[in-house]
Amino acid sequence: MLDLVWLIPALPLAGFLLILLTGRRLGDPRAGYLATTMCAGAFVVTAGVFLKLMSLPAEERHHVRRLFSWMPVGSLHIDLSFLADPLSITMCLFVTGIGTLIHLYAVGYMHGDARYSKFFLYLNLFALSMLLLVLGENLVVTFLGWEGVGACSYFLISFWHERESAATAGKKAFVTNRVGDWGFIVAMFFAFQATGTLSYRGLAEAAPHLAPATAAAIAGFAFVGACGKSAQLPLYLWLPDAMEGPTPVSALIHAATMVTAGVFLMTRMSPVLHAAAHFGLFGGHVSVSTVVAVVGAVTALFAATVAVAQNDIKKVLAYSTVSQLGYMFLAVGSGAYVAAIFHMVTHAFFKALLFLGAGSVIHGMHHEQDMRKMGALRLLMPVTAGTFIVGWLAIAGVPPFAGFWSKDEILLFAWDKSPVLYVIGLVTALLTAYYMTRQVIMVFFGEARWHDAHAEHGAHGDAHRPHESPWIMVGPLVALAGLSIVGGFIQLPFSASVKRLEHWLAPVVEGSEHRLRGNVDDLKYVFMAIAVVVAVAGIVAAYLVYAKRRVEPVEPAILANGWYYDQAVSDFMGGPGREAFEGVAWADANVLDGAVRGSGAVVRAGAGELRKVQTGNMRTYAAAVGAGVVALLAWFVLRGVL
Amino acid sequence: MEHATVGFPILTMLVAVPAIGALLTAVVGRKRPEFVKLTALLSSVLTGALSIWLMAAFHAHDGGFQFVSKHPWIRTWGISWHLGVDGISLFLVVLTGVLFPLVIAGTDPHHDHRAYLAWLLLLEAGVMGSFIALDLFLFFAFFEIVLVPMYFLIAGWGYEQRVYAATKFFLFTMVGSAFMLVGIITTAVLGKAGPNGSVSFDLVDLANHASFAATTGRWLFFAFAVAFAVKIPLFPLHTWLPDAHTQAPTGGSVILAGVLLKMGTYGLLRFGVYLFPEAARWSRPLFLTLAVIGILWGAIAATMQSDLKRLVAYSSVAHLGFIVLGIFAITSQSATGAVMQNINHGISTGALFVLVGMIYERRHTRQISELRGIQSVAPVFAGVFTVVMLSSIGLPGLNGFVGEYLVLIGSFLTARWWVVVATAGVILAALYLLWAYQRVFHGPVDDANRGFAELRWREAAVLAPFVAIVVFTGIYPKPMLDRIEPSVKQFIAHVHDATGYVEPQPAGEGAP
């Protein structure tokens, strides 16, 4: 069974090729069902591999399936090979599982789109790339998937490419990600030079012997890559814009799977990160892990403050995703790799649910995304509203929903790392509960504000009344809602025996995982209580502001505009950045080529002058020859004399 | 290690067939114009078939020259008709063999087919000769022959400023060649590598038997390097390229980018570094720096171009910078990557020029600002463009990645900080190509572009081989690497023998 691991990416590949060849003939909805089947098949194979791994003793849960030698040159051996171990299979399970649900949802959501089959072509290509990313046995195969998901993200964000905003957003995502890729590539080079290998097993074995500075270079550059893919400061810019893509894309790529790749990479590299602990920047006080934790915490807080003031239903969720990814990096930086993966999984459940719910609302509202024009939709879209509320409770951190458990575990480790990080995490949790409650109230409760919006189109009458989505879209919502309720039970904090995920991932991260100080572990129920109080406080505050209208909403422009960071970067790129580029182009045309043309002109002018010497006058020539002879003679004579 | 001369003189045929084809085209075309294209196509297809046969018969894992053919030519000066192919030149020969039939089949000169095709075939003979000549004099002859047809192709079938561009190309290269001619003669005369210390122009003899004082070697190396740097072109000697590329007809641009520039990088490796390893190592910092500047400079200049062809031309400056980086880093991976990148750039950029040519045929403009929304009216055309573009960007899984990655990872071992800067080129490559793509293919289509025709079958047939190579090489480069690497190893061993240079290995390698 383990040898069949290659089949996991092969099925979406088959789907991609089939749709490439026959997509237009298959059409709507058969192309969609084909793609869904392939993704579901990958899930079934993954489940088989998972069960097989479970049945093995923990230390044998590491199986490499080598397909062929990809780039072998000298001491460099890069194989196209897959690794089935607890981490990769955990990733595969939720990538294919949630992926299948989103494929199914998209069958309904994309119905009637002019480029229906192309959408599923990209979706299967994405699934293939994502699976290569997580299954890769070495950094280069991961990079293959890494760039593949980047390209698919580009295709899918600019899927409605007639819209300038969509085209620009796609390009922005690709280019920003490439900045991160630069870091990933350089990290690979450092790793290869220091260890002679790029395979994860080899790196893990070599890591303890690395010089701390080298380990720090590898981990640090890899983190640059992770920041790009997982939308952390300062490279998060592309993710809010990526909402230009169709909503299933936002759910699949920009919430549940692709954006977690950075967290996955750092977890894979945990032995190196661990080895880098003894190298400090800024006078030896700040390790790479601390940088990771701080960037994560600051990003989490930053994005949460921005989410508070967004009015676009998807933008709220986009900033929320950035913020939740920040939590995961806070966990990685605190040495809590299990907690990071735990939150990645629960977040995949509830964030996919929320995005698909938002998509269902957008679908029902006939492509309206502004929450100010919604309200009271629970009456017309009961299933969407019910499942969305589950997702809301999960992300807000209300027990026993999934998000509570994973966020709580991260905060525990954050406290152990530094109380400051813990407080930032806690404030973020408060804001998360607040902005999500705000969203739920604006969309599903209060008075219906869509009457006004659509009264203008009165002629269409009831055709524009919001409606519940078809079963094919609602079904996945129900399934994800179920997962968002029970998802937290894979890792419960009460005793060692219910920490299932920790046991499962132990073979991968055991050596690098931070151990909580005893007194922190004893206080876990106190922390849990604080987390519940904070979540409830956030919910109540938002309720008072948006439902009861007791307090005026605080939505300053600076938050609505994301602290003007995006604006500043755009201004720089469009201003001094562009001028510098134009300067280079100008210098190329005028200085370098100018020198060339100048020397051409000099030669021509010189030749023109020389031409005047050829007078055709015999006496001038004779005089010149005579002068030459005299000069030569004089030279020889003088040389002989001296 | 040289193989015995093979019975069938395939390398001589690779030069002779296109040369005879050129002659036939010129002669036949005068009497029977309807056979012109057929004659030319058959000659180039035959050459292509020979090159593929050569690839099939080539012994992988053998780093020496194969299919060697050596006949004395001018005995007194030690000049001989010496041809041979190894892993460094093999795929350049195949690329030449494959590109020419595609260009002949796929591009339309619009007037005077006979002369156009005859010049193309003569060009092919010259290029082939340059890649397989193992005698400095012979190499120089082929290297110079190439200039003449290329000049006439640009000047005769090019665009608005074709004469200016053609002259610039010719003069630039001639200046470089003048240095090389002096260098070649001096090398042969001072080298005295022939039997009993006589003069020899033979590359193998010179590499093995000639030794120069350090200063002399450096002067000679620079004489060669200038000629090749112009041809590559290496920053800051690149300004002829955008003009030549933009003004050349599509076929000319494809050949120029695909194989002509490679005569520079190939020559640098084969004649420059190989003959003067000490000088090459001594001048390493200079060339690494110029290469890295070229990578960034070319990419930044490309971003700001308003003409699609000029944009692709500047991207060549950037891509060729990677090759020079790989050559001067002198490690197995970097040099193997450089040889790969030679081929990959030829395929990707060649295909890009074909595509831009098709856009020009339809819209009679290359200005990015006049194109818009083409993806909505010609999705298949846009799809092919996307694949080629991503290959040029260096997306893994496509061919461009393999060469670039090997160059960078190999160079990192000997030139770390140059590589860290050069790698930023991957960001810029995405920037200039995607931005151009967005302006040309995305957005709502306007009236001027609404009639943009979808890819035709004939065009698809020309592009299909490009796309197939792009994907195959990206996924399974091993057959190529297996043939390139042994020769690169031998090359590095030669540098070691001459200078005591030891290729650095990553730690862990060879550890007990």
Contacts between the chains, C-beta under 8 A, distances in Angstrom:
chain1	res1	chain2	res2	distance
A	68	B	476	7.1
A	68	B	478	7.3
A	69	B	478	5.7
A	70	B	475	8.0
A	70	B	476	7.7
A	70	B	477	7.4
A	70	B	478	7.2
A	71	B	402	6.2
A	71	B	405	7.2
A	71	B	406	6.6
A	71	B	477	6.1
A	71	B	478	7.7
A	71	B	481	6.8
A	72	B	478	6.6
A	72	B	481	6.4
A	73	B	332	5.7
A	73	B	333	4.8
A	73	B	336	4.8
A	73	B	337	7.6
A	73	B	406	6.0
A	73	B	410	7.5
A	73	B	481	5.8
A	73	B	485	5.6
A	74	B	331	7.5
A	74	B	332	3.4
A	74	B	333	5.8
A	74	B	336	7.7
A	74	B	485	7.0
A	74	B	489	7.5
A	75	B	332	7.5
A	75	B	505	5.4
A	75	B	506	5.9
A	75	B	509	4.5
A	76	B	332	8.0
A	76	B	333	5.3
A	76	B	406	7.7
A	76	B	409	6.6
A	76	B	410	7.7
A	115	B	379	8.0
A	118	B	379	7.8
A	140	B	396	7.5
A	140	B	405	7.7
A	143	B	396	5.9
A	144	B	396	4.3
A	144	B	397	5.6
A	147	B	395	5.3
A	147	B	396	5.0
A	147	B	397	7.5
A	148	B	395	7.8
A	148	B	396	7.5
A	148	B	397	6.5
A	151	B	390	6.3
A	151	B	395	6.0
A	154	B	434	7.6
A	158	B	438	7.8
A	158	B	442	6.4
A	161	B	375	5.7
A	161	B	376	7.4
A	161	B	441	7.4
A	161	B	442	4.3
A	161	B	443	7.3
A	162	B	373	6.7
A	162	B	376	5.9
A	162	B	442	7.5
A	162	B	443	6.6
A	162	B	444	4.8
A	162	B	445	7.6
A	164	B	442	7.5
A	164	B	443	5.5
A	164	B	444	7.9
A	167	B	438	4.9
A	167	B	442	3.6
A	167	B	443	6.1
A	168	B	438	7.0
A	170	B	438	7.8
A	171	B	434	4.6
A	171	B	435	6.5
A	171	B	437	8.0
A	171	B	438	5.3
A	174	B	430	5.6
A	174	B	434	5.7
A	175	B	427	6.8
A	175	B	430	5.2
A	175	B	431	5.3
A	175	B	434	6.5
A	178	B	426	6.0
A	178	B	427	4.5
A	178	B	430	4.5
A	178	B	431	7.8
A	179	B	427	5.5
A	181	B	426	6.4
A	181	B	427	7.7
A	182	B	423	5.4
A	182	B	424	5.8
A	182	B	426	6.2
A	182	B	427	5.7
A	185	B	405	7.9
A	185	B	408	7.0
A	185	B	423	5.4
A	185	B	426	6.9
A	186	B	419	7.8
A	186	B	420	5.7
A	186	B	423	5.8
A	188	B	409	7.0
A	189	B	408	6.8
A	189	B	409	5.5
A	189	B	412	4.0
A	189	B	416	7.8
A	189	B	419	6.5
A	190	B	412	7.9
A	192	B	409	5.8
A	192	B	412	7.3
A	192	B	506	5.5
A	193	B	412	6.0
A	193	B	413	5.8
A	193	B	416	7.8
A	193	B	506	5.1
A	193	B	507	7.2
A	194	B	506	7.1
A	194	B	507	5.6
A	194	B	508	7.8
A	195	B	506	6.9
A	195	B	507	6.3
A	195	B	508	4.9
A	196	B	505	7.2
A	196	B	506	3.8
A	196	B	507	5.8
A	196	B	508	3.2
A	196	B	509	4.4
A	196	B	511	8.0
A	197	B	508	6.3
A	202	B	508	7.8
A	206	B	508	6.3
A	581	B	300	5.3
A	581	B	303	5.5
A	581	B	304	5.4
A	582	B	304	5.7
A	584	B	297	6.4
A	584	B	300	4.4
A	584	B	301	5.8
A	584	B	304	7.3
A	585	B	300	7.2
A	585	B	301	5.0
A	585	B	303	7.8
A	585	B	304	3.7
A	585	B	305	7.3
A	588	B	239	7.0
A	588	B	297	7.1
A	588	B	301	4.8
A	592	B	236	5.0
A	592	B	238	7.8
A	592	B	239	5.3
A	593	B	239	3.9
A	596	B	168	7.6
A	596	B	172	7.6
A	596	B	239	5.4
A	596	B	240	7.5
A	600	B	171	7.5
